[in-house]
Amino acid sequence: MGKTSAGFWTVLGVMLLAGCAHQPNVKVDNSEQPYRIGREDVLDIAVWRDPELSRTLPVRPDGFISMPMVGELQAAGKTPTELAEALKHSLQPYVQEPRVTVIVREVNSSRVFVTGEVHNPGAYPLRGRVSLLQAIALAGGFTDFANSDGIVVIRTDSNGGQIPVRYSDLISPDGGQELFLRPGDTIVVP
């Protein structure tokens, strides 16, 4: 075997071993995030000392709410406090020193989606902190053909992207980093 042939096989072997190498852990932000109003949520809006402006409103599928004197206002994506401030600002020409409170009466928009090789793929409500393992359990667990070490979580928020996850890392005694889901996350089990 010549030098060129030996070099080729050495490079090929290194490339194959590198392809089988364990993926590095991706740092995931599991910090608590403030609740953001979503489409189809139901809001209680109270304007102090003005019962005619106080009401219960659904957030429309386009993310807006409609109120007398204010008109159309973007609600989806804001915290209740941010929406209250926007309403207060919009009401100032009509109401002297408006005090506005926004309470989320029904959370209908907070869902995660599980697809691929799980027994019951679909949309699941996100109530409180739900981990990736819990979401897979909600979906009935893996099918016989699932590649549990090839899971991908697709996150659509500002720090989004694709987060590769190995099931074997999640359940290892070393305690791989648990991944807590956020509204809109999609879990793909190949």
N, C-alpha and C positions, 0 to 999 in steps of 0.2 A: 504494500500500500504506500503510495507516494505522500509527500508532505501536503499537497493540495487536497487530496482525498481525506487525509486524517484531519486537516483543518476544517474541511467541510462538515465532517461528522461531529467534530467537537462543537462547532457553532450550532449545528442543528440540535444536538443534545442539550446545549444550554438554553436554546430557544424553547424547546419542548418542556424542559423543567421550569422555565420562567412562566410558561403558559399554565402550568399546573399549580403554580405558587398560590398560596392563600392570599385572598384579597385583604388589603389593609383595612382596619376598622375606620369607618367614616364617623367623624365627630358629629353628633346630632344634638341640636338645641332642644332639650326637654323642659325648658323653663316654662313656667305658667305664663300664659298670654291673656290679656284682657279680652273679654267676650266682645266679638264684633257682630253687629246685627246682620242678619242674612235675609235673602229672599224667602218669602212665605212665613217669616216670623210674625207674631202678633204683638203689637206695642200698646201699652197704656200711656197716653200722653196727658199730663195734668198741667193746666195753666192755673196757677193760684189765683183765687177770687174771680175766675172767669169760666164758669161751668159750660158756657156755650162753645168755648174753644177746646175744652177737655174732651177727649174721646179715646176709644179703642180702635186702632187701625191695623189692618194687615199691611205688610210690606209686599208690594206687587212683584210679580216675576221679573220686572225690569229693574227692581231695586229701589223704586221711588215710593213715597207716600204722598197723599194729597190732603191738604188742610185748608180750611177757610182762611182767607186773608194772606196766607203764606203761599198757597198754590202747590206746585210740585217741588219736592225736596228729596235729594238723594239720601237714603237711610242705610242701604246695604254697605257694609264695609266700615261703618262708624261704630264707635262705642256708644252706649246710651248717653254718657256724659257729653260726648262730642255732638251728638244729635240734639240734645237739650240746648247746648250753646248755639247751634245753628238756628234752632227754632226761636230762641230768645232774641237773637240778632234780627231775624226776619219779622218778628212781632213788634219790635221797638217802635216803628212808625205808627202803630195802631194801639198799642197797649202801654200804659205808663209803667215803667219798671217791671217788665214781665218776669215771673219766676216759673220756670218750666222744669218738669220732672219727666223723665222717660223711664218706664219700667218694661222689661221684656216679659210679657205675659205667657207667651207660648214660644218655645224654641222648636221650629220646624225645619230649619235650614241646616242644622249641624248633623252631617252624615259623612260616613266613609263608605267606600266602595271596595268590594272584594271580588276579584275576577280570576279566572284561570282554573287551575286544577284543585278546586275545593268542592265539597259536596253541595253547598248551597250558595253559589255566587249571587251577589246582589248588593243593594244599598242597606246600610245598617245605621240606626241613629247613634249619635255620639253623645252619650250622657256621662258627663264627668270625664275623668282621665281614663282613657281606654288604651291599653298597650296593644302592640302588634299581635302578641300571642293571644290576647283576649279576642281580638277581631277575627283571627283565624278560627278560634274555638266557636265564635258566633256563627261562622260560615260552615260549621260542621266538620272542620278539620280537612286534612289533605286527602285527595283521592290516591289510588294505588299508583298512578302515573306521574304524580307531582315531583318536581325537582325542588325539594324543600330548601336546598342551599343556593337556589338561584332567585329568591324572592326579590322583588323590586317594589319600593314604595315611591309613588309619584306624588310629589308635593307641589301644590300650585300657588303657595303664598310667595311673598317677596324673597324668601331665602330658599325657594323651591328647587326643583330639579329631581333627579332620580337618586334614590338612596338604596344601594344594594344591601341585602341582608341575608345572612346565612342562618338558617334555623338551628343548625348544630352549634353556632356561636351563642345564640340566645339561651339555649338550654344547657350550655356547658357549665361545669362546676366553677370555672374561672369567673363566671358571672359576666358574660358579655353584656355590653351596654344595652339596656332595654330601650325600645323605641316607643314613645307615646305619640298617638295619632292626633292630627288636627283636622278640623272640618275641611272636607274636600279632598282628603288624601285618597289615593287609589292604590290598593294592594294587588300586585300582579304575581300570581303563583304559576310559573311555567310548568 
